[in-house]
């Protein structure tokens, strides 16, 4: 019996930036579906070098299995041109979730911001087009 997908996401691209908005409470099935959609979105963008803004403001949480699955997302990003990550978070818990995915290692430059508009100047300093 298949389990239903719990959680939501949407993608947007601006310049060399992929903006991902996460919402709801995620289960493993959502993480797996997200991965297939994310890899297709980035591949179709034609970007050889990019950064990700992960907007976690509407994210309520995730199961341990969903969080563990995101290791694959990071690994895929590294192999396919991701050079930075900006998190938009309003709590230490959300930052902790991402830190647990990275296993306290920084695969690329990463910073936390309160708003997307605050992340864009930082990404520009890394040589990325933000529009």
BABA-682819 format. One record per residue: residue in three letters; z, y, x negated of N, C-alpha, C in turn. Coordinates in steps of 0.001 Angstrom, whole numbers. Layout:
BEGIN
<"ALA"; <Z; Y; X>; <Z; Y; X>; <Z; Y; X>>
...
//
This chain:
BEGIN
<"UNK"; <0; -1177; -839>; <0; 0; 0>; <0; 1243; -886>>
<"UNK"; <-954; 2135; -646>; <-1028; 3364; -1420>; <12; 4367; -957>>
<"UNK"; <557; 5074; -1910>; <1500; 6140; -1576>; <742; 7439; -1425>>
<"UNK"; <1230; 8301; -579>; <588; 9584; -336>; <834; 10534; -1502>>
<"UNK"; <-115; 11436; -1703>; <14; 12469; -2726>; <959; 13541; -2207>>
<"UNK"; <1982; 13860; -3013>; <2915; 14934; -2667>; <2853; 15978; -3777>>
<"UNK"; <2540; 17201; -3384>; <2388; 18299; -4323>; <1025; 18941; -4137>>
<"UNK"; <906; 20160; -4620>; <-346; 20892; -4465>; <-655; 21636; -5753>>
<"UNK"; <-1947; 21956; -5927>; <-2387; 22731; -7082>; <-3711; 23395; -6751>>
<"UNK"; <-4010; 24453; -7497>; <-5340; 25053; -7417>; <-5676; 25638; -8778>>
<"UNK"; <-6980; 25710; -9053>; <-7478; 26188; -10326>; <-8259; 27482; -10138>>
<"UNK"; <-8225; 28307; -11174>; <-9037; 29511; -11231>; <-9363; 29732; -12710>>
<"UNK"; <-10516; 30286; -12969>; <-10887; 30595; -14350>; <-11143; 32083; -14479>>
<"UNK"; <-10629; 32663; -15546>; <-10925; 34045; -15893>; <-11150; 34097; -17400>>
<"UNK"; <-12367; 34356; -17825>; <-12689; 34335; -19245>; <-12447; 32958; -19824>>
<"UNK"; <-11650; 32900; -20886>; <-11317; 31624; -21519>; <-9959; 31098; -21053>>
<"UNK"; <-9528; 31560; -19893>; <-8218; 31185; -19371>; <-8397; 30355; -18099>>
<"UNK"; <-7727; 29216; -18058>; <-7653; 28399; -16850>; <-6273; 28669; -16244>>
<"UNK"; <-6269; 29204; -15025>; <-5013; 29477; -14323>; <-4792; 28346; -13329>>
<"UNK"; <-3640; 27712; -13433>; <-3293; 26615; -12529>; <-2039; 27021; -11764>>
<"UNK"; <-2129; 26978; -10448>; <-976; 27263; -9604>; <-461; 25940; -9051>>
<"UNK"; <804; 25659; -9326>; <1452; 24426; -8884>; <2368; 24745; -7704>>
<"UNK"; <2442; 23842; -6722>; <3311; 24067; -5562>; <3882; 22746; -5062>>
<"UNK"; <5003; 22844; -4384>; <5623; 21689; -3761>; <6372; 20806; -4738>>
<"UNK"; <6664; 19605; -4270>; <7353; 18596; -5074>; <6345; 17508; -5409>>
<"UNK"; <6148; 17267; -6690>; <5106; 16365; -7169>; <5601; 14944; -7350>>
<"UNK"; <4730; 14008; -6972>; <4971; 12604; -7290>; <3891; 12138; -8269>>
<"UNK"; <3979; 10901; -8710>; <3032; 10369; -9680>; <1604; 10432; -9158>>
<"UNK"; <1413; 10128; -7887>; <66; 10138; -7316>; <-555; 11530; -7395>>
<"UNK"; <241; 12549; -7199>; <-267; 13915; -7316>; <-636; 14214; -8771>>
<"UNK"; <207; 13802; -9701>; <-77; 14034; -11123>; <-1369; 13334; -11536>>
<"UNK"; <-1581; 12129; -11056>; <-2804; 11399; -11377>; <-4031; 12086; -10772>>
<"UNK"; <-3928; 12513; -9518>; <-5027; 13214; -8868>; <-5294; 14537; -9583>>
<"UNK"; <-4224; 15258; -9929>; <-4361; 16509; -10657>; <-5141; 16288; -11950>>
<"UNK"; <-4780; 15257; -12715>; <-5422; 15003; -13999>; <-6929; 14827; -13833>>
<"UNK"; <-7348; 14068; -12854>; <-8784; 13856; -12643>; <-9473; 15172; -12259>>
<"UNK"; <-8842; 15964; -11427>; <-9430; 17240; -11011>; <-9434; 18259; -12152>>
<"UNK"; <-8355; 18287; -12923>; <-8227; 19221; -14043>; <-9281; 18933; -15108>>
<"UNK"; <-9423; 17681; -15503>; <-10393; 17354; -16547>; <-11810; 17675; -16078>>
<"UNK"; <-12105; 17427; -14818>; <-13428; 17765; -14290>; <-13637; 19280; -14278>>
<"UNK"; <-12628; 20045; -13860>; <-12727; 21503; -13796>; <-12968; 22089; -15188>>
<"UNK"; <-12183; 21666; -16158>; <-12333; 22198; -17517>; <-13675; 21779; -18097>>
<"UNK"; <-14066; 20533; -17906>; <-15343; 20054; -18434>; <-16508; 20835; -17848>>
<"UNK"; <-16467; 21106; -16550>; <-17539; 21856; -15894>; <-17557; 23323; -16304>>
<"UNK"; <-16435; 23837; -16804>; <-16373; 25244; -17209>; <-17200; 25494; -18469>>
<"UNK"; <-17418; 24463; -19268>; <-18177; 24607; -20500>; <-17402; 25269; -21632>>
<"UNK"; <-16112; 25500; -21439>; <-15300; 26141; -22469>; <-15048; 25189; -23625>>
<"UNK"; <-15237; 25669; -24838>; <-14920; 24876; -26028>; <-13553; 25244; -26568>>
<"UNK"; <-13057; 26399; -26154>; <-11748; 26910; -26576>; <-11141; 27606; -25360>>
<"UNK"; <-9916; 27251; -25008>; <-9329; 27838; -23813>; <-7810; 27788; -23879>>
<"UNK"; <-7201; 28572; -23010>; <-5751; 28540; -22817>; <-5484; 28266; -21353>>
<"UNK"; <-4272; 27835; -21078>; <-3859; 27548; -19715>; <-2674; 28434; -19356>>
<"UNK"; <-2765; 29047; -18189>; <-1603; 29687; -17576>; <-1158; 28753; -16466>>
<"UNK"; <46; 28225; -16587>; <613; 27344; -15558>; <1604; 28152; -14737>>
<"UNK"; <1222; 28456; -13506>; <2080; 29225; -12609>; <2965; 28247; -11842>>
<"UNK"; <4246; 28242; -12212>; <5200; 27303; -11633>; <6080; 27926; -10557>>
<"UNK"; <5782; 29150; -10144>; <6663; 29862; -9216>; <6858; 29131; -7894>>
<"UNK"; <5835; 28424; -7407>; <5948; 27707; -6126>; <6214; 26215; -6301>>
<"UNK"; <6397; 25794; -7553>; <6721; 24390; -7809>; <8188; 24154; -7486>>
<"UNK"; <8445; 23113; -6694>; <9824; 22800; -6300>; <10448; 21736; -7181>>
<"UNK"; <9615; 20894; -7779>; <10141; 19833; -8632>; <9109; 18747; -8822>>
<"UNK"; <9505; 17710; -9565>; <8608; 16587; -9823>; <9436; 15358; -10158>>
<"UNK"; <8895; 14208; -9814>; <9561; 12961; -10160>; <9447; 12743; -11671>>
<"UNK"; <10345; 11968; -12236>; <10241; 11671; -13675>; <8888; 11052; -14052>>
<"UNK"; <8350; 10204; -13176>; <7055; 9577; -13439>; <5935; 10608; -13483>>
<"UNK"; <5993; 11595; -12608>; <4976; 12652; -12604>; <5064; 13475; -13883>>
<"UNK"; <6276; 13806; -14291>; <6450; 14574; -15525>; <5941; 13801; -16731>>
<"UNK"; <6267; 12532; -16793>; <5823; 11711; -17919>; <4301; 11634; -17977>>
<"UNK"; <3656; 11610; -16821>; <2195; 11527; -16772>; <1554; 12755; -17410>>
<"UNK"; <2254; 13886; -17370>; <1688; 15123; -17913>; <1539; 15098; -19429>>
<"UNK"; <2117; 14126; -20097>; <1865; 13957; -21532>; <364; 13752; -21738>>
<"UNK"; <-270; 13013; -20843>; <-1717; 12781; -20928>; <-2501; 14077; -20781>>
<"UNK"; <-2032; 14946; -19915>; <-2715; 16227; -19696>; <-2695; 17045; -20984>>
<"UNK"; <-1545; 17116; -21625>; <-1424; 17857; -22877>; <-2302; 17243; -23961>>
<"UNK"; <-2269; 15934; -24092>; <-3085; 15258; -25100>; <-4569; 15518; -24866>>
<"UNK"; <-4998; 15453; -23608>; <-6403; 15699; -23284>; <-6767; 17145; -23615>>
<"UNK"; <-5899; 18082; -23264>; <-6161; 19485; -23565>; <-6351; 19728; -25045>>
<"UNK"; <-5478; 19151; -25864>; <-5588; 19304; -27320>; <-6920; 18786; -27853>>
<"UNK"; <-7375; 17675; -27319>; <-8633; 17078; -27782>; <-9860; 17820; -27265>>
<"UNK"; <-9670; 18662; -26253>; <-10818; 19287; -25606>; <-10804; 20813; -25671>>
<"UNK"; <-10063; 21370; -26614>; <-10161; 22800; -26883>; <-9023; 23685; -26438>>
<"UNK"; <-7965; 23124; -25860>; <-6845; 23980; -25460>; <-6117; 24467; -26705>>
<"UNK"; <-5889; 25807; -26756>; <-5260; 26396; -27943>; <-3939; 27090; -27637>>
<"UNK"; <-3584; 27245; -26355>; <-2328; 27923; -26006>; <-1963; 27612; -24560>>
<"UNK"; <-674; 27852; -24258>; <-181; 27681; -22889>; <795; 28803; -22584>>
<"UNK"; <611; 29405; -21426>; <1571; 30384; -20923>; <2146; 29829; -19631>>
<"UNK"; <3460; 29850; -19524>; <4129; 29388; -18314>; <4606; 30588; -17526>>
<"UNK"; <4410; 30536; -16233>; <4958; 31544; -15337>; <6078; 30830; -14588>>
<"UNK"; <7310; 31191; -14913>; <8454; 30463; -14357>; <9564; 31427; -13990>>
<"UNK"; <10326; 31034; -12994>; <11430; 31870; -12524>; <12788; 31175; -12675>>
<"UNK"; <12802; 30067; -13427>; <14082; 29389; -13635>; <14050; 28574; -14916>>
<"UNK"; <15216; 28390; -15471>; <15350; 27556; -16655>; <15007; 26111; -16370>>
<"UNK"; <15210; 25658; -15124>; <14890; 24280; -14766>; <13399; 24015; -14937>>
<"UNK"; <12575; 24953; -14506>; <11128; 24765; -14626>; <10702; 24769; -16089>>
<"UNK"; <11309; 25606; -16889>; <11025; 25605; -18324>; <11442; 24259; -18930>>
<"UNK"; <12587; 23751; -18504>; <13087; 22468; -18998>; <12113; 21336; -18657>>
<"UNK"; <11535; 21359; -17447>; <10578; 20322; -17065>; <9416; 20283; -18052>>
<"UNK"; <8902; 21454; -18407>; <7772; 21502; -19329>; <8200; 21083; -20730>>
<"UNK"; <9370; 21509; -21154>; <9875; 21101; -22472>; <10003; 19579; -22550>>
<"UNK"; <10403; 18943; -21444>; <10542; 17491; -21463>; <9177; 16811; -21602>>
<"UNK"; <8137; 17432; -21074>; <6784; 16886; -21224>; <6363; 16946; -22690>>
<"UNK"; <6643; 18082; -23330>; <6255; 18270; -24731>; <7188; 17559; -25703>>
<"UNK"; <8266; 16989; -25196>; <9246; 16290; -26034>; <9762; 17213; -27149>>
<"UNK"; <9947; 18495; -26774>; <10436; 19533; -27684>; <9526; 19786; -28879>>
<"UNK"; <8281; 19348; -28804>; <7289; 19646; -29831>; <6350; 20697; -29256>>
<"UNK"; <5857; 21551; -30093>; <4906; 22575; -29651>; <3511; 22166; -30112>>
<"UNK"; <2723; 21580; -29223>; <1385; 21162; -29629>; <453; 22355; -29877>>
<"UNK"; <797; 23507; -29305>; <51; 24748; -29480>; <983; 25884; -29093>>
<"UNK"; <622; 27141; -29417>; <1498; 28254; -29045>; <1777; 28256; -27544>>
<"UNK"; <3027; 28493; -27190>; <3424; 28513; -25779>; <4504; 29566; -25589>>
<"UNK"; <4405; 30280; -24472>; <5427; 31276; -24138>; <5659; 31261; -22638>>
<"UNK"; <6824; 31752; -22237>; <7200; 31821; -20824>; <7207; 33288; -20404>>
<"UNK"; <6660; 33539; -19220>; <6595; 34883; -18655>; <7050; 34845; -17205>>
<"UNK"; <7389; 35996; -16668>; <7774; 36093; -15266>; <6597; 36326; -14334>>
<"UNK"; <5486; 36858; -14902>; <4293; 37155; -14091>; <3036; 36842; -14896>>
<"UNK"; <1965; 36507; -14195>; <694; 36221; -14864>; <189; 37424; -15641>>
<"UNK"; <322; 38609; -15063>; <-170; 39816; -15730>; <503; 40037; -17080>>
<"UNK"; <1715; 39561; -17246>; <2416; 39707; -18521>; <1885; 38729; -19574>>
<"UNK"; <1312; 37627; -19143>; <817; 36611; -20076>; <-538; 36993; -20688>>
<"UNK"; <-1339; 37725; -19953>; <-2699; 38011; -20417>; <-2757; 38777; -21733>>
<"UNK"; <-1951; 39835; -21941>; <-2007; 40520; -23246>; <-1657; 39601; -24416>>
<"UNK"; <-689; 38717; -24222>; <-335; 37770; -25275>; <-1513; 36850; -25600>>
<"UNK"; <-2187; 36349; -24569>; <-3328; 35472; -24795>; <-4455; 36210; -25511>>
<"UNK"; <-4612; 37490; -25225>; <-5618; 38287; -25933>; <-5292; 38378; -27420>>
<"UNK"; <-4006; 38468; -27769>; <-3637; 38547; -29184>; <-4004; 37262; -29920>>
<"UNK"; <-4217; 36185; -29185>; <-4624; 34919; -29781>; <-6148; 34800; -29879>>
<"UNK"; <-6843; 35892; -29522>; <-8294; 35913; -29632>; <-9024; 35320; -28453>>
<"UNK"; <-8364; 35241; -27309>; <-8977; 34673; -26114>; <-9476; 35776; -25179>>
<"UNK"; <-10617; 35517; -24546>; <-11140; 36429; -23528>; <-10377; 36176; -22243>>
<"UNK"; <-9836; 37240; -21656>; <-9038; 37057; -20448>; <-9769; 37500; -19174>>
<"UNK"; <-10995; 37981; -19320>; <-11773; 38361; -18128>; <-13195; 37920; -18264>>
//
